[in-house]
Amino acid sequence: MKWHGGTACGVPPYEGVIDSRKEAGVIFSHQTIPAKGRSMGTAVKKTISLPLDLAREVEEIARAEGKSLSAVVQDALRLARATRRKEEFRDLQGFWSRKAKERGILTEDDLQRYLAE
Protein backbone atom coordinates (compact mmCIF):
# COMPACT_ATOMS: atom_id res chain seq x y z
CA MET A 1 0.00 0.00 0.00
CA LYS A 2 1.41 3.37 -0.96
CA TRP A 3 0.73 6.42 1.17
CA HIS A 4 0.62 10.05 0.24
CA GLY A 5 -0.35 12.93 2.48
CA GLY A 6 -1.57 10.65 5.28
CA THR A 7 -4.07 8.75 3.12
CA ALA A 8 -3.85 5.72 0.90
CA CYS A 9 -3.34 6.71 -2.73
CA GLY A 10 -6.65 7.06 -4.50
CA VAL A 11 -8.58 7.39 -1.24
CA PRO A 12 -9.87 10.85 -0.41
CA PRO A 13 -8.62 12.29 2.88
CA TYR A 14 -11.01 12.14 5.81
CA GLU A 15 -12.39 15.32 7.31
CA GLY A 16 -12.21 16.24 10.97
CA VAL A 17 -8.70 15.16 11.91
CA ILE A 18 -8.52 15.66 15.67
CA ASP A 19 -4.79 15.42 16.23
CA SER A 20 -1.63 14.83 14.27
CA ARG A 21 1.85 14.67 15.73
CA LYS A 22 5.17 12.88 15.42
CA GLU A 23 6.62 11.23 18.52
CA ALA A 24 9.67 8.98 18.74
CA GLY A 25 9.72 8.32 15.01
CA VAL A 26 6.10 7.15 14.87
CA ILE A 27 3.48 9.31 13.21
CA PHE A 28 0.14 9.47 15.00
CA SER A 29 -3.00 11.08 13.72
CA HIS A 30 -6.55 10.27 14.58
CA GLN A 31 -10.09 11.21 13.83
CA THR A 32 -13.52 10.00 14.78
CA ILE A 33 -15.19 8.00 12.04
CA PRO A 34 -19.00 7.92 12.23
CA ALA A 35 -20.53 4.45 12.30
CA LYS A 36 -23.38 3.73 9.91
CA GLY A 37 -26.67 5.03 11.25
CA ARG A 38 -25.08 6.82 14.20
CA SER A 39 -24.26 10.46 14.68
CA MET A 40 -21.43 9.83 17.18
CA GLY A 41 -18.21 8.19 16.05
CA THR A 42 -17.30 4.78 17.39
CA ALA A 43 -13.91 4.30 15.76
CA VAL A 44 -10.76 6.37 15.67
CA LYS A 45 -8.60 6.42 12.57
CA LYS A 46 -4.86 6.26 13.33
CA THR A 47 -1.91 6.62 11.03
CA ILE A 48 1.26 4.88 12.16
CA SER A 49 4.58 4.11 10.58
CA LEU A 50 6.01 0.60 10.67
CA PRO A 51 9.41 -0.75 9.75
CA LEU A 52 9.29 -2.36 6.32
CA ASP A 53 9.57 -5.92 7.69
CA LEU A 54 6.60 -5.44 10.05
CA ALA A 55 4.54 -3.76 7.34
CA ARG A 56 5.12 -6.71 5.02
CA GLU A 57 4.37 -9.18 7.79
CA VAL A 58 1.08 -7.53 8.77
CA GLU A 59 0.04 -7.47 5.11
CA GLU A 60 0.88 -11.18 4.75
CA ILE A 61 -1.09 -12.03 7.90
CA ALA A 62 -4.06 -10.00 6.67
CA ARG A 63 -4.05 -11.81 3.32
CA ALA A 64 -3.60 -15.25 4.90
CA GLU A 65 -6.39 -14.70 7.44
CA GLY A 66 -8.68 -12.83 5.07
CA LYS A 67 -8.72 -9.78 7.35
CA SER A 68 -8.11 -6.09 6.89
CA LEU A 69 -4.89 -4.51 8.10
CA SER A 70 -6.92 -2.75 10.78
CA ALA A 71 -8.33 -6.07 12.03
CA VAL A 72 -4.86 -7.62 12.25
CA VAL A 73 -3.48 -4.63 14.17
CA GLN A 74 -6.54 -4.62 16.47
CA ASP A 75 -6.03 -8.32 17.23
CA ALA A 76 -2.36 -7.71 18.00
CA LEU A 77 -3.17 -4.79 20.30
CA ARG A 78 -5.85 -6.78 22.13
CA LEU A 79 -3.40 -9.65 22.64
CA ALA A 80 -0.71 -7.24 23.88
CA ARG A 81 -3.22 -5.63 26.28
CA ALA A 82 -4.32 -9.03 27.62
CA THR A 83 -0.70 -10.12 28.08
CA ARG A 84 0.16 -6.88 29.89
CA ARG A 85 -2.85 -7.24 32.20
CA LYS A 86 -1.92 -10.84 33.04
CA GLU A 87 1.61 -9.73 33.87
CA GLU A 88 0.30 -6.91 36.06
CA PHE A 89 -2.02 -9.35 37.84
CA ARG A 90 0.85 -11.78 38.47
CA ASP A 91 2.99 -8.93 39.80
CA LEU A 92 0.23 -7.88 42.20
CA GLN A 93 -0.41 -11.46 43.21
CA GLY A 94 3.29 -11.93 43.93
CA PHE A 95 3.45 -8.71 45.94
CA TRP A 96 0.52 -9.66 48.18
CA SER A 97 1.75 -13.23 48.49
CA ARG A 98 5.09 -11.95 49.82
CA LYS A 99 3.28 -9.61 52.24
CA ALA A 100 1.14 -12.50 53.51
CA LYS A 101 4.19 -14.73 54.02
CA GLU A 102 5.92 -11.92 55.96
CA ARG A 103 2.94 -12.00 58.35
CA GLY A 104 2.92 -15.78 58.59
CA ILE A 105 -0.18 -16.20 56.45
CA LEU A 106 0.38 -19.40 54.47
CA THR A 107 -3.08 -21.00 54.38
CA GLU A 108 -6.74 -19.97 54.27
CA ASP A 109 -6.97 -20.82 57.99
CA ASP A 110 -4.02 -18.50 58.69
CA LEU A 111 -5.81 -15.75 56.78
CA GLN A 112 -9.05 -16.27 58.71
CA ARG A 113 -7.15 -16.09 62.02
CA TYR A 114 -5.31 -12.94 60.88
CA LEU A 115 -8.55 -11.26 59.84
CA ALA A 116 -10.24 -12.17 63.11
CA GLU A 117 -7.51 -10.47 65.18
C-alpha positions as CSV (number, residue, x, y, z in Angstrom):
1,M,0.0,0.0,0.0
2,K,1.4,3.4,-1.0
3,W,0.7,6.4,1.2
4,H,0.6,10.0,0.2
5,G,-0.3,12.9,2.5
6,G,-1.6,10.6,5.3
7,T,-4.1,8.7,3.1
8,A,-3.9,5.7,0.9
9,C,-3.3,6.7,-2.7
10,G,-6.6,7.1,-4.5
11,V,-8.6,7.4,-1.2
12,P,-9.9,10.8,-0.4
13,P,-8.6,12.3,2.9
14,Y,-11.0,12.1,5.8
15,E,-12.4,15.3,7.3
16,G,-12.2,16.2,11.0
17,V,-8.7,15.2,11.9
18,I,-8.5,15.7,15.7
19,D,-4.8,15.4,16.2
20,S,-1.6,14.8,14.3
21,R,1.9,14.7,15.7
22,K,5.2,12.9,15.4
23,E,6.6,11.2,18.5
24,A,9.7,9.0,18.7
25,G,9.7,8.3,15.0
26,V,6.1,7.1,14.9
27,I,3.5,9.3,13.2
28,F,0.1,9.5,15.0
29,S,-3.0,11.1,13.7
30,H,-6.6,10.3,14.6
31,Q,-10.1,11.2,13.8
32,T,-13.5,10.0,14.8
33,I,-15.2,8.0,12.0
34,P,-19.0,7.9,12.2
35,A,-20.5,4.5,12.3
36,K,-23.4,3.7,9.9
37,G,-26.7,5.0,11.3
38,R,-25.1,6.8,14.2
39,S,-24.3,10.5,14.7
40,M,-21.4,9.8,17.2
41,G,-18.2,8.2,16.1
42,T,-17.3,4.8,17.4
43,A,-13.9,4.3,15.8
44,V,-10.8,6.4,15.7
45,K,-8.6,6.4,12.6
46,K,-4.9,6.3,13.3
47,T,-1.9,6.6,11.0
48,I,1.3,4.9,12.2
49,S,4.6,4.1,10.6
50,L,6.0,0.6,10.7
51,P,9.4,-0.8,9.8
52,L,9.3,-2.4,6.3
53,D,9.6,-5.9,7.7
54,L,6.6,-5.4,10.1
55,A,4.5,-3.8,7.3
56,R,5.1,-6.7,5.0
57,E,4.4,-9.2,7.8
58,V,1.1,-7.5,8.8
59,E,0.0,-7.5,5.1
60,E,0.9,-11.2,4.7
61,I,-1.1,-12.0,7.9
62,A,-4.1,-10.0,6.7
63,R,-4.1,-11.8,3.3
64,A,-3.6,-15.3,4.9
65,E,-6.4,-14.7,7.4
66,G,-8.7,-12.8,5.1
67,K,-8.7,-9.8,7.4
68,S,-8.1,-6.1,6.9
69,L,-4.9,-4.5,8.1
70,S,-6.9,-2.8,10.8
71,A,-8.3,-6.1,12.0
72,V,-4.9,-7.6,12.3
73,V,-3.5,-4.6,14.2
74,Q,-6.5,-4.6,16.5
75,D,-6.0,-8.3,17.2
76,A,-2.4,-7.7,18.0
77,L,-3.2,-4.8,20.3
78,R,-5.9,-6.8,22.1
79,L,-3.4,-9.6,22.6
80,A,-0.7,-7.2,23.9
81,R,-3.2,-5.6,26.3
82,A,-4.3,-9.0,27.6
83,T,-0.7,-10.1,28.1
84,R,0.2,-6.9,29.9
85,R,-2.9,-7.2,32.2
86,K,-1.9,-10.8,33.0
87,E,1.6,-9.7,33.9
88,E,0.3,-6.9,36.1
89,F,-2.0,-9.4,37.8
90,R,0.8,-11.8,38.5
91,D,3.0,-8.9,39.8
92,L,0.2,-7.9,42.2
93,Q,-0.4,-11.5,43.2
94,G,3.3,-11.9,43.9
95,F,3.4,-8.7,45.9
96,W,0.5,-9.7,48.2
97,S,1.8,-13.2,48.5
98,R,5.1,-12.0,49.8
99,K,3.3,-9.6,52.2
100,A,1.1,-12.5,53.5
101,K,4.2,-14.7,54.0
102,E,5.9,-11.9,56.0
103,R,2.9,-12.0,58.4
104,G,2.9,-15.8,58.6
105,I,-0.2,-16.2,56.5
106,L,0.4,-19.4,54.5
107,T,-3.1,-21.0,54.4
108,E,-6.7,-20.0,54.3
109,D,-7.0,-20.8,58.0
110,D,-4.0,-18.5,58.7
111,L,-5.8,-15.7,56.8
112,Q,-9.0,-16.3,58.7
113,R,-7.1,-16.1,62.0
114,Y,-5.3,-12.9,60.9
115,L,-8.5,-11.3,59.8
116,A,-10.2,-12.2,63.1
117,E,-7.5,-10.5,65.2
